[in-house]
Amino acid sequence: MLEALRRILKKANSTSRFSLDDFVELETINLENTTSITRFVKVCKLKGYADIEKVSKELNSGNIVIADIKNLAIRSENELKYAIKEMKRIVEMINGDIAGISENHLIITPSGIKIDRTKEESREKEFEKTIEKIREKMKQE
């Protein structure tokens, strides 16, 4: 196996192309008998503190929640602050994530899903750098 890898790498460094003999066909995995896990993105309107339990149940089911906090914000600023504090506590307990996506909406994720907080400008710059590197490599070949 190690010798085959060396042969492939040696060919990769040369200008010749790979042949079909250089590749190994991998065994396919039968997924027919596996149960599929279905996750959803759910929208929950928070009208009061009691609605936080709905958010918690959705997160524990593995769903992502978009919480509409507009009605709660209009009704009571103190209750809104308390509700957000409680949702942050829940998210911390389950190792999820929470972030504001607009003035009236929060996105809340279950365990295993993190929110990308990279600013769009940074992503664009990183993309441009990657494209430039590819162009440089293509010029060298």
C-alpha positions, -999 to 999 in steps of 0.1 A, spaced: 0 0 0 28 24 9 45 16 -24 13 24 -43 10 57 -25 46 66 -34 40 57 -70 9 79 -71 27 108 -55 56 104 -79 32 106 -108 15 136 -93 48 154 -92 56 146 -128 37 160 -158 21 127 -167 -16 119 -161 -30 93 -138 -42 60 -152 -72 40 -139 -47 15 -123 -37 43 -99 -71 44 -83 -88 20 -60 -126 15 -61 -140 21 -26 -168 -1 -12 -201 16 -11 -220 19 22 -256 6 23 -277 33 39 -311 16 33 -315 2 68 -303 33 87 -329 57 102 -327 92 90 -324 120 115 -346 149 105 -339 183 118 -359 214 111 -356 252 113 -386 263 134 -399 298 139 -412 306 174 -430 338 183 -422 347 219 -452 363 235 -442 356 270 -418 338 293 -438 305 289 -428 303 252 -392 297 262 -402 261 271 -412 256 234 -378 269 223 -361 246 248 -381 215 235 -372 223 199 -335 226 207 -336 193 226 -352 178 195 -322 190 175 -340 217 157 -327 252 149 -350 280 162 -356 314 149 -372 333 177 -394 363 168 -391 386 199 -410 416 186 -442 410 206 -423 404 238 -402 435 232 -433 456 227 -450 442 258 -422 444 284 -385 452 281 -378 436 314 -395 404 304 -376 404 271 -343 408 290 -352 380 313 -363 357 285 -331 363 265 -310 356 297 -329 324 302 -324 313 266 -287 320 269 -286 298 300 -304 270 281 -281 273 251 -251 272 274 -264 240 291 -268 222 258 -237 236 242 -257 253 215 -254 289 202 -275 320 201 -272 352 181 -293 382 170 -300 382 132 -321 413 132 -336 437 157 -366 414 163 -351 379 156 -327 356 173 -313 324 159 -308 296 184 -290 264 176 -288 230 193 -257 212 203 -232 206 175 -242 236 154 -224 269 158 -232 302 143 -206 318 120 -199 353 133 -174 362 107 -183 395 91 -192 393 54 -163 416 45 -138 392 60 -153 363 41 -152 382 9 -115 391 14 -107 355 23 -125 344 -9 -105 369 -30 -72 357 -14 -81 321 -23 -90 330 -59 -57 349 -62 -37 319 -49 -55 296 -75 -46 321 -103 -10 322 -92 -8 284 -92 -23 282 -126 2 307 -140 31 286 -126 18 255 -144 
